[in-house]
């Protein structure tokens, strides 16, 4: 009794698929488990990070109200002198408040 080529091919495909099916299913199952495990680890790390941030967060309060610092004595020399003083005042904002703010932060820290 001889089998036709089509029947032989069909049986061969069925044997291969029956061997590959569980292997592919196992591989996909393991990959999904690994993804779920990584997701759980990520959530745990995020929770620890949020707890640490909440523990370390402190409200910032300055001991005195913010006031404008007085100008330093004498004219400041800078690259804007070529433009002329009036042109500089029109183009660039005053930045003499920064040193006073830094001193306040150092004192409160």
Helices and strands as residue ranges (DSSP letters): H 5-56, G 79-82, H 85-91, H 97-108
